[in-house]
Amino acid sequence: GTTFISIQAFPALLDLPQDLEVSGVSCGSRHTAVVTRGGELYTWGWGKYGQLGHGDSASSDQARRVEHLVAEGLRAEEVVCGPWTTYVHVLE
């Protein structure tokens, strides 16, 4: 089945886990990413080209933590989204 992704032309509130403090955010053409003070990366939106970083091309209206960084022991420091890409500066 096809996943419907809501594209909104105005800001919308997003529920993140309550204990997260966001230190950075970036928006691409159809996706968004945030870095937390704890070094985690959360992404959501259109994922057709794998730009969400979850190892697939699924899209999501809900923020999801990028587990690959956690599994590799990497700390996200900064994120920059392009039209169909996401660049993350990480520390080991």
N, C-alpha and C positions, 0 to 999 in steps of 0.2 A: 503494500500500500504506500501511497504518497503521504508524506507528512506535511501538514499545513503549518507554515510559519507566518506569524503575524508581523507585518512590516508597518510600522507606525511613523507618521511624519511629525510626531511630537514626543517630548520626553514622557517616559512611563516609569513608574516605580517598579523595582525588582526586588524580590525576596532572596537575600543571601543568608546563610547561617548567621545567627545573631551575634556570635562572638568574633566575626571577621571585621578587621579594620582595613579598608581599601587605601592603598598608597598610590595607585596609578590606574588609569583607564585609557583605552584607545578604542576607536570605532573604525571599522572598515566600511565597505559599501553596504553590506548586509549582515555584518557580525560585529560583536563587541567582546572585549577582553578586559579583565581587571587583574591587577596584582595586589596581593594582600601584604600587610606589614610582616606577616609570618613567612612570606616568600612563596605563597601558593598562587597558581594561575587558574582563573575561572573564565570560561568562554561560553558564548551562546549565540544563536542566530543561524544563518544559512551556512551549511558545512559542505556543500557539493564538492569542493576541491581539497577537503581535508584541513582547511584553515582553522578549524576549531581545536585541532591537536589531539583528538580522541582516538586516532588510529582507524577512523572510518570516514565516510562521507555523509554521515547522518546530520540532520539539522535539529535544533532544539530551541524552544522558547524559554527553557529553564537553564540557569547558569549551572555548569558542571565543572568540577575540578579536573584539571589535566593530570591524570594519574601517572602518566609516563615520567613526569618530572619528579614526583614523589618517589616512585620506584627506583629512579636513578640517583636519588639523593641530591637533586639539584634544587637550588633556591632561585626563584624568579625575582629579578631585581627591577626590570623594566619591560614594557610591552609596547609594540608599535604595530598597528594593523594597517595593511594596505588594502587595495580593492578586493583581492581574493587570496590574501596571504596574511600571516601573523608572524612577526619577528619577536623573539624573546631573548633578553639578556639574562643569563643565568650565572650563578656562582656554584662551585662544587662544595 
